[in-house]
Amino acid sequence: MVISLYPARELNMEAFLISTGIVALAEIGDKTQLLAFILAAKFRKPVPIIVGILVATIANHAFAGALGSWITSMIAPETMRWVLGLSFIAMAIWTLIPDKFDEDDAKLARYGVFGTTLIAFFLAEMGDKTQVATVALAAQYQSLIAVVAGTTFGMMIANIPAVLMGDKIADKLPVRLVHAIAAGIFAILGVATLLGVGERFGFVFRGT
């Protein structure tokens, strides 16, 4: 159940914008963006790579968002607040840890450009920070479509330039700064969520 002083439409827009921003920032330097660089250099066919990333992201994040929504129906609201708050803080710490990329994720050329991208991205995204963020955001906002649309849009914002410009931007991205900003947003969400625990503190919590 969502406790909010905001209209549903405004809450959905907030869920979309927060999801877009936080995933776009977290994706910079992430292993899936590194995968986009490698696929772009390997195949030099941007359109099927971009479409493959889009389809893989929608499928992966729809599953993650549905999982987040389901979790909220299984856990008591007060407990869920603690789970979400601590999860966001953990995400803040995780975002500051550099990713390692296994190039074996890109060795699926027998499936063609689109198939390789689709499979590689879907598998690389399993358990990745952006997928976990999607689970947490869907649980936080209880707005599955807005969150999945936002996280997918955020992934495309980060990865389309990676596919189109490749190495030209790889060394110019301020990865540490961007990750610090993303970590800060996760930390703020976590603290705000934890402060919502217990009405005795007088805080209005906009979550489950």
Protein Blocks (a to p, Z undefined) as FASTA:
>chain_A
ZZdfbdfklmmmmmmmmmmmmmmmmmgopaklmmmmmmmmmnopaklmmmmmmmmmmmmm
mmmmmmmmmmmmmpcfklmmmmmmmmmmmmmmmmmpccdddfklmmmmlnojmlmmmmmm
mmmmgopaklmmmmmmmmmnopmklmmmmmmmmmmmmmmmmmmnmmmlmmmpcfklmmmm
mmmmmmmmmmmmmmmgojknopacddZZ
